[in-house]
Amino acid sequence: MATDKMIQVTLTKSPIGASPAQKKVVQALGLRKMNQTVELIDSPVTRGAINKVSHLLTVTE
């Protein structure tokens, strides 16, 4: 799996006012705190989750 592309996802806005479904997506991505960054494998599943809450995140390739 070392050859898979990785992306960095940072939580830049609070999910407090978001819908419960969007809060669960943020949690599923592994993000808990503001300005927390996680590295995820770049896959269609991950991209779909990021698209659901793109207004709360910053993505770096």
PDB file as gemmi writes it, atoms N, CA and C in Angstrom:
CRYST1    1.000    1.000    1.000  90.00  90.00  90.00 P 1                      
ATOM      1  N   MET A   1       0.796  -1.189   0.000  1.00  0.00           N  
ATOM      2  CA  MET A   1       0.000   0.000   0.000  1.00  0.00           C  
ATOM      3  C   MET A   1       0.848   1.266   0.000  1.00  0.00           C  
ATOM      4  N   ALA A   2       2.146   1.130  -0.062  1.00  0.00           N  
ATOM      5  CA  ALA A   2       3.014   2.290  -0.044  1.00  0.00           C  
ATOM      6  C   ALA A   2       2.920   3.071  -1.355  1.00  0.00           C  
ATOM      7  N   THR A   3       2.405   2.448  -2.422  1.00  0.00           N  
ATOM      8  CA  THR A   3       2.316   3.127  -3.708  1.00  0.00           C  
ATOM      9  C   THR A   3       1.024   3.921  -3.857  1.00  0.00           C  
ATOM     10  N   ASP A   4       0.073   3.781  -2.915  1.00  0.00           N  
ATOM     11  CA  ASP A   4      -1.189   4.526  -2.987  1.00  0.00           C  
ATOM     12  C   ASP A   4      -0.954   6.003  -2.731  1.00  0.00           C  
ATOM     13  N   LYS A   5      -1.700   6.841  -3.462  1.00  0.00           N  
ATOM     14  CA  LYS A   5      -1.613   8.273  -3.239  1.00  0.00           C  
ATOM     15  C   LYS A   5      -2.305   8.617  -1.922  1.00  0.00           C  
ATOM     16  N   MET A   6      -1.721   9.564  -1.212  1.00  0.00           N  
ATOM     17  CA  MET A   6      -2.289  10.002   0.054  1.00  0.00           C  
ATOM     18  C   MET A   6      -2.733  11.458  -0.096  1.00  0.00           C  
ATOM     19  N   ILE A   7      -3.777  11.818   0.627  1.00  0.00           N  
ATOM     20  CA  ILE A   7      -4.226  13.196   0.667  1.00  0.00           C  
ATOM     21  C   ILE A   7      -4.328  13.628   2.127  1.00  0.00           C  
ATOM     22  N   GLN A   8      -4.082  14.907   2.364  1.00  0.00           N  
ATOM     23  CA  GLN A   8      -4.208  15.455   3.706  1.00  0.00           C  
ATOM     24  C   GLN A   8      -5.509  16.229   3.791  1.00  0.00           C  
ATOM     25  N   VAL A   9      -6.284  15.931   4.836  1.00  0.00           N  
ATOM     26  CA  VAL A   9      -7.571  16.577   5.038  1.00  0.00           C  
ATOM     27  C   VAL A   9      -7.533  17.308   6.370  1.00  0.00           C  
ATOM     28  N   THR A  10      -7.884  18.595   6.353  1.00  0.00           N  
ATOM     29  CA  THR A  10      -7.871  19.417   7.553  1.00  0.00           C  
ATOM     30  C   THR A  10      -9.275  19.956   7.815  1.00  0.00           C  
ATOM     31  N   LEU A  11      -9.721  19.857   9.054  1.00  0.00           N  
ATOM     32  CA  LEU A  11     -11.018  20.404   9.458  1.00  0.00           C  
ATOM     33  C   LEU A  11     -10.840  21.886   9.737  1.00  0.00           C  
ATOM     34  N   THR A  12     -11.380  22.751   8.858  1.00  0.00           N  
ATOM     35  CA  THR A  12     -11.163  24.186   8.987  1.00  0.00           C  
ATOM     36  C   THR A  12     -12.382  24.938   9.511  1.00  0.00           C  
ATOM     37  N   LYS A  13     -13.562  24.342   9.450  1.00  0.00           N  
ATOM     38  CA  LYS A  13     -14.762  24.963  10.002  1.00  0.00           C  
ATOM     39  C   LYS A  13     -15.429  23.989  10.950  1.00  0.00           C  
ATOM     40  N   SER A  14     -16.102  24.518  11.935  1.00  0.00           N  
ATOM     41  CA  SER A  14     -16.749  23.691  12.945  1.00  0.00           C  
ATOM     42  C   SER A  14     -18.010  23.022  12.388  1.00  0.00           C  
ATOM     43  N   PRO A  15     -18.210  21.740  12.712  1.00  0.00           N  
ATOM     44  CA  PRO A  15     -19.429  21.057  12.273  1.00  0.00           C  
ATOM     45  C   PRO A  15     -20.598  21.252  13.246  1.00  0.00           C  
ATOM     46  N   ILE A  16     -20.516  22.225  14.161  1.00  0.00           N  
ATOM     47  CA  ILE A  16     -21.557  22.407  15.170  1.00  0.00           C  
ATOM     48  C   ILE A  16     -22.919  22.673  14.521  1.00  0.00           C  
ATOM     49  N   GLY A  17     -22.987  23.526  13.520  1.00  0.00           N  
ATOM     50  CA  GLY A  17     -24.268  23.839  12.891  1.00  0.00           C  
ATOM     51  C   GLY A  17     -24.644  22.901  11.766  1.00  0.00           C  
ATOM     52  N   ALA A  18     -23.817  21.909  11.499  1.00  0.00           N  
ATOM     53  CA  ALA A  18     -24.066  20.984  10.385  1.00  0.00           C  
ATOM     54  C   ALA A  18     -25.127  19.958  10.775  1.00  0.00           C  
ATOM     55  N   SER A  19     -25.650  19.268   9.774  1.00  0.00           N  
ATOM     56  CA  SER A  19     -26.647  18.227  10.028  1.00  0.00           C  
ATOM     57  C   SER A  19     -25.979  17.035  10.718  1.00  0.00           C  
ATOM     58  N   PRO A  20     -26.756  16.208  11.397  1.00  0.00           N  
ATOM     59  CA  PRO A  20     -26.179  15.041  12.063  1.00  0.00           C  
ATOM     60  C   PRO A  20     -25.439  14.097  11.101  1.00  0.00           C  
ATOM     61  N   ALA A  21     -25.927  13.980   9.874  1.00  0.00           N  
ATOM     62  CA  ALA A  21     -25.260  13.120   8.889  1.00  0.00           C  
ATOM     63  C   ALA A  21     -23.883  13.674   8.545  1.00  0.00           C  
ATOM     64  N   GLN A  22     -23.784  14.992   8.406  1.00  0.00           N  
ATOM     65  CA  GLN A  22     -22.496  15.602   8.091  1.00  0.00           C  
ATOM     66  C   GLN A  22     -21.531  15.473   9.263  1.00  0.00           C  
ATOM     67  N   LYS A  23     -22.031  15.556  10.477  1.00  0.00           N  
ATOM     68  CA  LYS A  23     -21.175  15.376  11.656  1.00  0.00           C  
ATOM     69  C   LYS A  23     -20.595  13.967  11.677  1.00  0.00           C  
ATOM     70  N   LYS A  24     -21.397  12.979  11.295  1.00  0.00           N  
ATOM     71  CA  LYS A  24     -20.929  11.598  11.269  1.00  0.00           C  
ATOM     72  C   LYS A  24     -19.881  11.385  10.185  1.00  0.00           C  
ATOM     73  N   VAL A  25     -20.021  12.071   9.050  1.00  0.00           N  
ATOM     74  CA  VAL A  25     -19.026  11.957   7.979  1.00  0.00           C  
ATOM     75  C   VAL A  25     -17.695  12.526   8.444  1.00  0.00           C  
ATOM     76  N   VAL A  26     -17.734  13.680   9.122  1.00  0.00           N  
ATOM     77  CA  VAL A  26     -16.504  14.290   9.643  1.00  0.00           C  
ATOM     78  C   VAL A  26     -15.842  13.340  10.633  1.00  0.00           C  
ATOM     79  N   GLN A  27     -16.640  12.740  11.494  1.00  0.00           N  
ATOM     80  CA  GLN A  27     -16.107  11.795  12.481  1.00  0.00           C  
ATOM     81  C   GLN A  27     -15.545  10.553  11.791  1.00  0.00           C  
ATOM     82  N   ALA A  28     -16.191  10.076  10.748  1.00  0.00           N  
ATOM     83  CA  ALA A  28     -15.724   8.898  10.024  1.00  0.00           C  
ATOM     84  C   ALA A  28     -14.412   9.156   9.305  1.00  0.00           C  
ATOM     85  N   LEU A  29     -14.169  10.399   8.932  1.00  0.00           N  
ATOM     86  CA  LEU A  29     -12.893  10.748   8.303  1.00  0.00           C  
ATOM     87  C   LEU A  29     -11.760  10.801   9.327  1.00  0.00           C  
ATOM     88  N   GLY A  30     -12.100  10.715  10.610  1.00  0.00           N  
ATOM     89  CA  GLY A  30     -11.086  10.706  11.652  1.00  0.00           C  
ATOM     90  C   GLY A  30     -10.774  12.080  12.199  1.00  0.00           C  
ATOM     91  N   LEU A  31     -11.666  13.026  11.957  1.00  0.00           N  
ATOM     92  CA  LEU A  31     -11.438  14.399  12.406  1.00  0.00           C  
ATOM     93  C   LEU A  31     -12.286  14.687  13.636  1.00  0.00           C  
ATOM     94  N   ARG A  32     -11.654  15.208  14.681  1.00  0.00           N  
ATOM     95  CA  ARG A  32     -12.375  15.522  15.902  1.00  0.00           C  
ATOM     96  C   ARG A  32     -12.270  16.985  16.302  1.00  0.00           C  
ATOM     97  N   LYS A  33     -11.098  17.570  16.120  1.00  0.00           N  
ATOM     98  CA  LYS A  33     -10.856  18.933  16.578  1.00  0.00           C  
ATOM     99  C   LYS A  33     -10.620  19.868  15.391  1.00  0.00           C  
ATOM    100  N   MET A  34     -10.845  21.131  15.632  1.00  0.00           N  
ATOM    101  CA  MET A  34     -10.581  22.149  14.616  1.00  0.00           C  
ATOM    102  C   MET A  34      -9.091  22.160  14.279  1.00  0.00           C  
ATOM    103  N   ASN A  35      -8.776  22.377  13.019  1.00  0.00           N  
ATOM    104  CA  ASN A  35      -7.409  22.430  12.495  1.00  0.00           C  
ATOM    105  C   ASN A  35      -6.649  21.115  12.647  1.00  0.00           C  
ATOM    106  N   GLN A  36      -7.339  20.031  12.905  1.00  0.00           N  
ATOM    107  CA  GLN A  36      -6.706  18.715  12.937  1.00  0.00           C  
ATOM    108  C   GLN A  36      -6.539  18.227  11.497  1.00  0.00           C  
ATOM    109  N   THR A  37      -5.382  17.627  11.220  1.00  0.00           N  
ATOM    110  CA  THR A  37      -5.092  17.118   9.882  1.00  0.00           C  
ATOM    111  C   THR A  37      -4.881  15.616   9.952  1.00  0.00           C  
ATOM    112  N   VAL A  38      -5.487  14.896   9.002  1.00  0.00           N  
ATOM    113  CA  VAL A  38      -5.285  13.458   8.890  1.00  0.00           C  
ATOM    114  C   VAL A  38      -4.852  13.137   7.468  1.00  0.00           C  
ATOM    115  N   GLU A  39      -4.082  12.069   7.309  1.00  0.00           N  
ATOM    116  CA  GLU A  39      -3.686  11.586   5.985  1.00  0.00           C  
ATOM    117  C   GLU A  39      -4.534  10.379   5.646  1.00  0.00           C  
ATOM    118  N   LEU A  40      -5.178  10.438   4.491  1.00  0.00           N  
ATOM    119  CA  LEU A  40      -6.056   9.363   4.053  1.00  0.00           C  
ATOM    120  C   LEU A  40      -5.632   8.881   2.672  1.00  0.00           C  
ATOM    121  N   ILE A  41      -5.945   7.625   2.374  1.00  0.00           N  
ATOM    122  CA  ILE A  41      -5.678   7.081   1.049  1.00  0.00           C  
ATOM    123  C   ILE A  41      -6.659   7.703   0.061  1.00  0.00           C  
ATOM    124  N   ASP A  42      -6.152   8.130  -1.080  1.00  0.00           N  
ATOM    125  CA  ASP A  42      -6.975   8.768  -2.105  1.00  0.00           C  
ATOM    126  C   ASP A  42      -7.741   7.691  -2.868  1.00  0.00           C  
ATOM    127  N   SER A  43      -8.995   7.477  -2.472  1.00  0.00           N  
ATOM    128  CA  SER A  43      -9.841   6.482  -3.126  1.00  0.00           C  
ATOM    129  C   SER A  43     -11.195   7.118  -3.429  1.00  0.00           C  
ATOM    130  N   PRO A  44     -11.989   6.505  -4.286  1.00  0.00           N  
ATOM    131  CA  PRO A  44     -13.311   7.064  -4.582  1.00  0.00           C  
ATOM    132  C   PRO A  44     -14.202   7.166  -3.344  1.00  0.00           C  
ATOM    133  N   VAL A  45     -14.062   6.240  -2.409  1.00  0.00           N  
ATOM    134  CA  VAL A  45     -14.859   6.273  -1.178  1.00  0.00           C  
ATOM    135  C   VAL A  45     -14.487   7.496  -0.344  1.00  0.00           C  
ATOM    136  N   THR A  46     -13.194   7.726  -0.207  1.00  0.00           N  
ATOM    137  CA  THR A  46     -12.723   8.882   0.557  1.00  0.00           C  
ATOM    138  C   THR A  46     -13.129  10.182  -0.125  1.00  0.00           C  
ATOM    139  N   ARG A  47     -12.993  10.243  -1.444  1.00  0.00           N  
ATOM    140  CA  ARG A  47     -13.369  11.448  -2.180  1.00  0.00           C  
ATOM    141  C   ARG A  47     -14.866  11.742  -2.043  1.00  0.00           C  
ATOM    142  N   GLY A  48     -15.687  10.702  -2.026  1.00  0.00           N  
ATOM    143  CA  GLY A  48     -17.128  10.897  -1.854  1.00  0.00           C  
ATOM    144  C   GLY A  48     -17.461  11.469  -0.489  1.00  0.00           C  
ATOM    145  N   ALA A  49     -16.787  10.974   0.552  1.00  0.00           N  
ATOM    146  CA  ALA A  49     -17.017  11.492   1.900  1.00  0.00           C  
ATOM    147  C   ALA A  49     -16.555  12.940   1.993  1.00  0.00           C  
ATOM    148  N   ILE A  50     -15.430  13.250   1.357  1.00  0.00           N  
ATOM    149  CA  ILE A  50     -14.918  14.620   1.377  1.00  0.00           C  
ATOM    150  C   ILE A  50     -15.881  15.554   0.649  1.00  0.00           C  
ATOM    151  N   ASN A  51     -16.476  15.094  -0.454  1.00  0.00           N  
ATOM    152  CA  ASN A  51     -17.419  15.934  -1.198  1.00  0.00           C  
ATOM    153  C   ASN A  51     -18.674  16.248  -0.392  1.00  0.00           C  
ATOM    154  N   LYS A  52     -19.072  15.355   0.518  1.00  0.00           N  
ATOM    155  CA  LYS A  52     -20.257  15.584   1.350  1.00  0.00           C  
ATOM    156  C   LYS A  52     -20.073  16.760   2.297  1.00  0.00           C  
ATOM    157  N   VAL A  53     -18.847  16.951   2.777  1.00  0.00           N  
ATOM    158  CA  VAL A  53     -18.572  18.005   3.765  1.00  0.00           C  
ATOM    159  C   VAL A  53     -17.449  18.919   3.301  1.00  0.00           C  
ATOM    160  N   SER A  54     -17.355  19.152   2.009  1.00  0.00           N  
ATOM    161  CA  SER A  54     -16.257  19.937   1.458  1.00  0.00           C  
ATOM    162  C   SER A  54     -16.223  21.365   1.978  1.00  0.00           C  
ATOM    163  N   HIS A  55     -17.386  21.887   2.393  1.00  0.00           N  
ATOM    164  CA  HIS A  55     -17.440  23.257   2.916  1.00  0.00           C  
ATOM    165  C   HIS A  55     -16.812  23.372   4.301  1.00  0.00           C  
ATOM    166  N   LEU A  56     -16.518  22.257   4.947  1.00  0.00           N  
ATOM    167  CA  LEU A  56     -15.903  22.264   6.279  1.00  0.00           C  
ATOM    168  C   LEU A  56     -14.426  21.910   6.242  1.00  0.00           C  
ATOM    169  N   LEU A  57     -13.933  21.462   5.086  1.00  0.00           N  
ATOM    170  CA  LEU A  57     -12.581  20.893   4.998  1.00  0.00           C  
ATOM    171  C   LEU A  57     -11.680  21.668   4.053  1.00  0.00           C  
ATOM    172  N   THR A  58     -10.379  21.432   4.240  1.00  0.00           N  
ATOM    173  CA  THR A  58      -9.359  21.849   3.279  1.00  0.00           C  
ATOM    174  C   THR A  58      -8.601  20.589   2.897  1.00  0.00           C  
ATOM    175  N   VAL A  59      -8.456  20.345   1.597  1.00  0.00           N  
ATOM    176  CA  VAL A  59      -7.803  19.133   1.111  1.00  0.00           C  
ATOM    177  C   VAL A  59      -6.504  19.503   0.411  1.00  0.00           C  
ATOM    178  N   THR A  60      -5.421  18.795   0.766  1.00  0.00           N  
ATOM    179  CA  THR A  60      -4.123  18.993   0.143  1.00  0.00           C  
ATOM    180  C   THR A  60      -3.689  17.674  -0.480  1.00  0.00           C  
ATOM    181  N   GLU A  61      -3.311  17.719  -1.738  1.00  0.00           N  
ATOM    182  CA  GLU A  61      -2.879  16.499  -2.445  1.00  0.00           C  
ATOM    183  C   GLU A  61      -1.534  16.025  -1.952  1.00  0.00           C  
TER     184      GLU A  61                                                      
END                                                                             
